[in-house]
Amino acid sequence: GAPNLSIECIREWIRSSVDVIIQVERDSSGHRHVGAIAQKTSAEGRLEVIYRRDSR
């Protein structure tokens, strides 16, 4: 990522330019899985989680 960006700068970027966020996780054997998907639900940039992987 971009370690020099403030959290507020990152939030503003998400609010203004991101419609969907996909979180990728690795399991204990190193395989990648989609852990969560969130979509922007308003002009203010609120995110709603529409999918969360069951961690069983």
C-alpha positions in Angstrom: 0.0 0.0 0.0 0.8 3.6 0.7 2.1 3.9 4.2 2.5 7.7 4.0 -1.2 8.4 3.5 -3.3 9.4 6.5 -6.4 7.4 7.4 -8.5 10.4 6.6 -6.9 10.7 3.1 -7.6 7.0 2.5 -11.3 7.5 3.6 -11.7 10.4 1.3 -10.3 8.5 -1.6 -12.7 5.6 -0.9 -15.7 7.9 -0.6 -14.9 9.7 -3.9 -13.7 6.9 -6.2 -14.4 3.4 -4.9 -17.7 1.5 -5.4 -16.7 -2.0 -4.3 -14.0 -3.3 -1.9 -12.9 -6.9 -2.0 -10.9 -8.1 1.0 -8.7 -11.1 0.2 -7.5 -13.4 3.0 -5.0 -16.3 3.1 -5.8 -19.5 4.9 -3.2 -21.4 6.9 -2.0 -23.2 3.8 -1.4 -20.0 1.9 -4.4 -20.2 -0.4 -6.2 -16.9 -1.1 -10.0 -16.6 -0.6 -12.4 -13.6 -0.8 -13.0 -12.7 2.9 -15.5 -10.0 2.4 -17.1 -7.8 -0.2 -18.5 -4.3 0.6 -20.2 -1.9 -1.8 -20.8 1.9 -1.6 -24.4 2.6 -0.7 -24.6 6.4 -0.6 -23.1 9.6 -1.9 -21.4 10.0 1.5 -19.4 6.8 0.8 -20.9 4.5 3.4 -20.0 0.9 2.8 -22.3 -2.1 3.3 -20.8 -5.5 3.7 -22.7 -7.7 1.2 -20.6 -10.9 1.6 -18.5 -12.2 4.5 -16.7 -15.6 4.2 -17.6 -18.0 7.0 -14.3 -18.8 8.8 -15.1 -22.4 9.7 
